[in-house]
Amino acid sequence: MKQFKDKVISITGVGSGIGRSLAVKLNAAGARLALNDYNAKSLQETISMLPNQDIPHLSKVFDVADREAFYQFSEDVLQRFGQVDGCINNAGVALGAVSVNRLSYEDFDWIFGINFWGMVYGSKAFLPTIKKQEEGFIANVSSIFGITGIAYQAAYCTTKFAIRGFNESLRMEMHVEAPHIKIHSIHPGGIKTNIARDSKVAVGMEEQMAQQDDQQLAEIEKAFITSPEKAADIIISGIKSKKERIMVGPDAKKADRLVRMFPEKYTGILLKNSDLAKLRVEEDT
Ligand SMILES: NC(=O)c1ccc[n+]([C@@H]2O[C@H](COP(=O)([O-])OP(=O)(O)OC[C@H]3O[C@@H](n4cnc5c(N)ncnc54)[C@H](O)[C@@H]3O)[C@@H](O)[C@H]2O)c1
């Protein structure tokens, strides 16, 4: 999509981080935005930060894991603006470090509901409308961990690999039936946002995670090297230049190269170069 002026774009999870920066920058570029978050207060804060307050927008508080609410939102957007040109499925959550052994099915269901199903609902609800436009896009936010696996984050990684699989399959379908629609797979590296601070404590891990102090969190956040504003710039310029895989930040580019060069050995290389054992917060069971 070469320019965003007057385009109608839906973005989920705009109350913080990458989503907030995308909303501010796309509004500055003249887009009419349909904005979502499940946190009413932070959604309102983002709306107050939009530089062009005179450009119409629509906002709705709902949980992206709620299929009915997402479809209702897509209908509201169409009714309000009469068209949809793009959608960015950005809302996502993380779980604190936990081994596969201790990971509960409840936690799997929770994270899949938001990260995976939220992305599927957004894509499917908006696709028929977007296809009617002369040009359009769907941008689904995966992660560096949709490119590489990582210890103690199996559930998060699985949702993000699934998003990449969905994107790559849908992209091929669009090449066959609607080449004017671009499917962007977004892979941020470490971005300075609230994602780690707001991560959910896995069921049964309350005691261990309570011992994780601010210093440990700061350790995790050391890997967050790119600002959300810069991340939004990279994503927007990738959508403009019709890039299908958008690596956000030098760490994401590096990880992508590593996995392609050493598809099997990369896990050993990552283990050697990082102190993953530090992430292990639980006792032997
Ligand atoms: N920050 C990083 O290092 C990083 C790296 C790779 C990928 N990502 C991905 O980027 C996306 C944005 O994350 P961020 O880092 O900006 O996080 P963030 O926590 O700063 O912002 C996420 C926003 O999504 C909202 N949200 C969460 N669950 C929701 C739900 N069920 N329904 C509606 N809104 C919901 C939150 O309220 C919040 O405003 C996520 O998909 C995340 O997985 C982030």
The ligand as a Gaussian input file, in Angstrom:
#p B3LYP/6-31G(d) Opt

LIG

0 1
 N        7.724000      -6.270000      22.756000
 C        8.394000      -7.221000      22.139000
 O        9.601000      -7.426000      22.404000
 C        7.721000      -8.078000      21.093000
 C        8.520000      -8.949000      20.361000
 C        7.933000      -9.758000      19.400000
 C        6.562000      -9.681000      19.166000
 N        5.805000      -8.821000      19.882000
 C        4.359000      -8.804000      19.589000
 O        3.947000      -7.477000      19.317000
 C        2.553000      -7.336000      19.621000
 C        2.357000      -6.086000      20.460000
 O        2.990000      -6.271000      21.709000
 P        3.698000      -5.091000      22.538000
 O        5.081000      -5.488000      22.756000
 O        3.376000      -3.773000      21.951000
 O        2.941000      -5.327000      23.948000
 P        2.182000      -4.366000      24.950000
 O        1.884000      -5.234000      26.122000
 O        2.941000      -3.107000      25.183000
 O        0.835000      -4.018000      24.157000
 C       -0.134000      -4.987000      23.866000
 C       -1.511000      -4.342000      23.870000
 O       -2.471000      -5.354000      23.522000
 C       -3.570000      -5.271000      24.408000
 N       -4.208000      -6.575000      24.539000
 C       -3.715000      -7.666000      25.190000
 N       -4.604000      -8.672000      25.134000
 C       -5.675000      -8.222000      24.445000
 C       -6.912000      -8.795000      24.085000
 N       -7.229000     -10.042000      24.452000
 N       -7.785000      -8.061000      23.367000
 C       -7.487000      -6.788000      23.021000
 N       -6.321000      -6.174000      23.368000
 C       -5.437000      -6.885000      24.067000
 C       -2.973000      -4.796000      25.721000
 O       -3.948000      -4.197000      26.577000
 C       -1.907000      -3.812000      25.233000
 O       -2.441000      -2.508000      25.100000
 C        2.154000      -8.640000      20.330000
 O        1.503000      -9.489000      19.421000
 C        3.490000      -9.241000      20.752000
 O        3.434000     -10.640000      20.884000
 C        6.349000      -8.018000      20.845000

